[in-house]
Amino acid sequence: MSVSSVASTATTTATTSTTSTTSTTSTSSSLDTDDFLTLITTQLQNQNPTDPVDATEFLGQLMSYATFNQLSDMSTTLDGISDSIGELTSTVADIYAQVGATTSAS
């Protein structure tokens, strides 16, 4: 077996894995922890043993996802706070309108 046929097989496998991962990701609108772990695992399985992924680059990818995950959680929390403030504002406006109507009627 020649080296070129091994390289060709490895490239085909990597392309197939990437394609299936991409199609899985495109069906959902967001990337969750399971999707990220699947991508990292696929990357590690299909890396070239003679030229492995740089540890700095790999840690950068992990930190990028951790940052993304924290920002996503923060966004969800801020959306909840914003909704609560909107409901509170509406309630205060209703109470103010009732008090104003009662004061005007007296």
C-alpha positions in Angstrom: 0.0 0.0 0.0 1.5 3.3 -1.0 1.6 6.4 1.2 -0.6 8.4 -1.3 -3.4 5.9 -1.0 -3.3 6.1 2.8 -3.4 9.9 2.6 -6.2 9.7 0.1 -8.3 7.5 2.5 -7.6 9.7 5.5 -8.7 12.8 3.5 -11.9 11.1 2.4 -12.6 10.1 6.0 -12.0 13.6 7.2 -14.2 15.1 4.5 -17.0 12.6 5.2 -16.9 13.3 8.9 -16.8 17.1 8.4 -19.7 16.9 6.0 -21.9 14.9 8.3 -21.1 17.2 11.2 -21.9 20.2 9.1 -25.2 18.8 8.0 -26.1 18.0 11.6 -25.1 21.5 12.7 -27.0 23.2 9.9 -30.3 21.6 11.0 -30.2 23.3 14.4 -30.1 27.0 14.9 -27.5 27.0 17.6 -24.4 25.2 18.7 -24.7 23.4 22.1 -22.2 21.7 24.3 -22.9 18.3 22.7 -22.3 19.7 19.2 -19.1 21.3 20.3 -17.7 18.2 21.9 -18.6 16.2 18.8 -16.7 18.7 16.7 -13.6 18.6 19.0 -13.7 14.8 19.1 -14.0 14.5 15.3 -11.1 17.0 14.9 -8.9 14.9 17.3 -9.8 11.6 15.6 -9.1 12.9 12.1 -5.9 14.9 12.8 -2.7 14.0 11.0 -0.5 12.1 13.5 2.6 13.5 11.9 1.3 17.1 12.2 -1.1 17.2 15.2 -3.1 20.2 16.2 -1.1 22.8 18.0 -1.9 22.7 21.8 -2.2 26.5 21.9 -4.7 26.5 19.0 -6.7 23.7 20.7 -6.8 25.5 24.0 -7.9 28.6 22.1 -10.8 26.7 20.6 -11.8 25.4 24.1 -11.6 28.9 25.6 -13.5 30.4 22.7 -16.3 28.0 23.3 -16.2 28.6 27.1 -16.5 32.3 26.5 -19.3 31.8 24.0 -21.2 29.6 26.5 -20.8 32.2 29.3 -22.0 35.0 27.0 -25.0 32.9 25.9 -25.9 32.2 29.5 -25.5 35.9 30.3 -27.7 36.9 27.3 -30.4 34.5 28.5 -30.3 35.9 32.0 -30.4 39.5 30.7 -33.4 38.6 28.5 -35.2 37.3 31.6 -34.3 40.4 33.6 -35.6 42.6 30.7 -38.8 40.7 30.6 -39.3 41.1 34.4 -38.6 44.8 34.2 -41.1 45.1 31.4 -43.8 43.3 33.4 -42.9 45.4 36.5 -43.2 48.6 34.4 -46.6 47.5 33.1 -47.8 46.7 36.7 -46.6 50.0 38.1 -48.3 51.9 35.2 -51.5 50.0 35.8 -51.3 50.8 39.6 -50.5 54.5 38.8 -53.5 54.7 36.4 -55.8 53.2 39.1 -54.5 55.6 41.8 -54.8 58.5 39.4 -58.3 57.5 38.5 -59.3 57.2 42.2 -57.7 60.6 43.0 -59.5 62.3 40.1 -62.9 60.8 41.1 -62.6 62.1 44.7 
